[in-house]
């Protein structure tokens, strides 16, 4: 068994909490502190990976007589993992983007849409900005992971993934993700401390504190996940900003099809007796055929959503703020199909439908695997709703993407 100086670990965690007031500089100092204090017990290891991609967008607004907008984004992601000890991992991931074109020039507050750091610490930098382009970088992962017997402790900017469903995640209370944020597969991070204890091979208890400037902006929660009758079940509870929250999630199979679901109930703790709670629930099934065809379907219920005069989805607004705003409508249906025409060509289509206002979002796509680590994709984003509907036809978006993984 590896001999671990637990005093060093506790001092490092304590130093992190003390250094938080110094912003990102203090946050980075904790990495240096622990690396200087631990003694080498095995060969050091560094893992570097990432990608470079180029996305060309064309937005065709409605009416068609308006000027088309064209934009380009060159994005680079670097993922660095460092293993100084068998029980310790440092994870640093940086997202760099260079954007130029009509979006930057013509869309009001587009810089504000891009420059919105995701945590307590501002680990972002706008290192280039004029009327035609934006150059922006952000560290969206910066954490230390300690594995000590059955304990797993993560300190720093991390992805707290409590979601189970593949489309909508009402249980994801720490870093909510919007389906329409197509080109951010890694998803946002949260400045948090996570403590996880594995009760056995298939179950664990986790407590998370997400720090912010005030108590009302911070979140804290606990989750218990276990397996029974070949189903993964989870219960959660806590405080998400100014809301008390309780939730339930599951994942299993019905026959050969995967069956998943999540539900969460939110209620303002400041005005608990005078407020109305919000219930958000999702359910989905998916099935993979032997001929590579993959089908997926889902349903979302949001008690705070509207059934008429729904505010339209805005692709250029800020990210979804919480699970309470996963949709603007009360009901939403989802369907997706993907497959392979050849080993190198993979078409697909995704559809969202609001049954209350009959508006529809459709996204056809095709991916071509040029080489093992180089892909080409073409994606359409089509809105087919009338005025004052969730997927109102504000215009159509088409983009092509080249991506090289390293």
NORNORFEN-V857733 format. One record per backbone hydrogen bond with DSSP energy under -0.5 kcal/mol. NH is the residue of the N-H (numbers start at 1). CO is the residue of the C=O. If there is no record, write none. Layout:
NH,CO + NH,CO
This chain:
4,2 + 6,4 + 8,5 + 9,5 + 10,6 + 11,7 + 12,8 + 13,9 + 14,10 + 15,11 + 16,12 + 17,13 + 18,14 + 19,15 + 20,16 + 21,18 + 22,19 + 23,20 + 25,22 + 26,22 + 27,23 + 28,24 + 29,25 + 30,26 + 31,27 + 31,28 + 32,28 + 33,29 + 34,30 + 35,31 + 36,32 + 37,33 + 38,34 + 45,83 + 47,81 + 49,79 + 51,77 + 52,404 + 53,75 + 54,402 + 55,73 + 56,400 + 57,55 + 57,71 + 58,398 + 59,69 + 60,58 + 60,396 + 61,59 + 62,394 + 66,63 + 69,59 + 71,57 + 72,100 + 73,55 + 74,98 + 75,53 + 75,73 + 76,96 + 77,51 + 78,94 + 79,49 + 80,78 + 80,92 + 81,47 + 81,79 + 82,90 + 83,45 + 84,82 + 85,88 + 88,85 + 89,145 + 90,82 + 91,143 + 92,80 + 93,141 + 94,78 + 95,138 + 96,76 + 96,94 + 97,136 + 98,74 + 99,134 + 100,72 + 101,132 + 102,70 + 105,101 + 106,102 + 107,103 + 108,106 + 110,107 + 113,109 + 114,110 + 115,111 + 116,114 + 123,121 + 125,137 + 127,125 + 127,135 + 128,135 + 130,133 + 134,99 + 135,128 + 136,97 + 137,125 + 138,95 + 139,123 + 140,93 + 140,138 + 141,93 + 142,157 + 143,91 + 144,155 + 145,89 + 146,144 + 146,153 + 147,87 + 148,146 + 148,151 + 149,147 + 151,148 + 152,196 + 153,146 + 154,194 + 155,144 + 156,192 + 157,142 + 158,190 + 160,158 + 161,159 + 162,160 + 172,169 + 173,171 + 181,178 + 182,180 + 184,181 + 187,184 + 190,158 + 192,156 + 192,190 + 193,209 + 194,154 + 195,207 + 196,152 + 197,205 + 198,150 + 199,197 + 199,203 + 200,203 + 203,200 + 204,225 + 205,197 + 206,223 + 207,195 + 208,221 + 209,193 + 210,219 + 211,191 + 211,209 + 217,214 + 218,214 + 219,210 + 220,239 + 221,208 + 222,237 + 223,206 + 224,235 + 225,204 + 226,233 + 228,231 + 231,228 + 232,251 + 233,226 + 233,231 + 234,249 + 235,224 + 236,247 + 237,222 + 238,245 + 239,220 + 240,243 + 241,218 + 241,239 + 243,240 + 244,267 + 245,238 + 246,265 + 247,236 + 248,263 + 249,234 + 250,261 + 251,232 + 252,259 + 254,257 + 255,253 + 257,254 + 258,286 + 259,252 + 260,284 + 261,250 + 262,282 + 263,248 + 264,280 + 265,246 + 266,278 + 267,244 + 269,242 + 270,242 + 272,269 + 275,271 + 278,266 + 280,264 + 280,278 + 281,301 + 282,262 + 283,299 + 284,260 + 285,297 + 286,258 + 287,295 + 289,287 + 289,293 + 292,289 + 294,338 + 295,287 + 296,336 + 297,285 + 298,334 + 299,283 + 300,332 + 301,281 + 302,330 + 303,279 + 305,302 + 306,328 + 310,388 + 313,390 + 315,313 + 317,314 + 325,322 + 326,323 + 330,306 + 332,300 + 333,353 + 334,298 + 335,351 + 336,296 + 337,349 + 338,294 + 339,347 + 341,345 + 342,345 + 345,342 + 346,344 + 346,367 + 348,365 + 349,337 + 350,363 + 351,335 + 352,361 + 353,333 + 354,359 + 355,353 + 358,354 + 359,354 + 361,352 + 362,382 + 363,350 + 365,348 + 366,378 + 367,346 + 368,376 + 369,344 + 369,367 + 370,368 + 370,374 + 371,374 + 374,371 + 375,403 + 376,368 + 377,401 + 378,366 + 379,399 + 380,364 + 381,397 + 382,362 + 384,360 + 385,391 + 389,386 + 392,389 + 393,385 + 394,392 + 396,60 + 397,381 + 398,58 + 399,379 + 400,56 + 401,377 + 402,54 + 403,375 + 404,52 + 405,373 + 406,50
